[in-house]
């Protein structure tokens, strides 16, 4: 909910207050303020609304996920680049149930902004390949499927990739 600059300012102020507490021999207050400043720094890198949206997505509550994502006002300015990528990634997952053209746009933007985890990139590419396959764009879908296969190092999406490859042969 807070601006990312505001979070850094709060972290800096709490660290300064922490140092003054240590200097005044209030060790307990200083330790508590260290944890408070670490919380603000964590929330700089992980947006609180995105965390809540991921928790809703884990429960397969797409409406709740969309509600939390819509609470983020002006995501280009209030989120760092990777967070903005995950913002679009979640919207891509939501819109893959509703509107494939919108979902394609969100997945492409998420991939261009970047995602942290290889399995998230693989999932985005796999979903985008499924959308392109439904739109009869076989060459692009095959390329994305091969990239997703390379990124899936733990074999979590092997089954889905095989299913999509057999469906691709039918086209």
Secondary structure by P-SEA (a helix, b strand, c coil): cccaaaaaaaaaaaaaaaaaaaaacaaaaaaaaaaaaaaaaaaaaccaaaaaaaaaaaacaaaaaaaaaaacccccccccaaaaaaaaaaaaaaaccccaaaaaaaaaaaaaaccccaaaaaaaaaaaaaaaaaacaaaaaaaaaaaaaaacccccaaaaaaaaaaaaaac
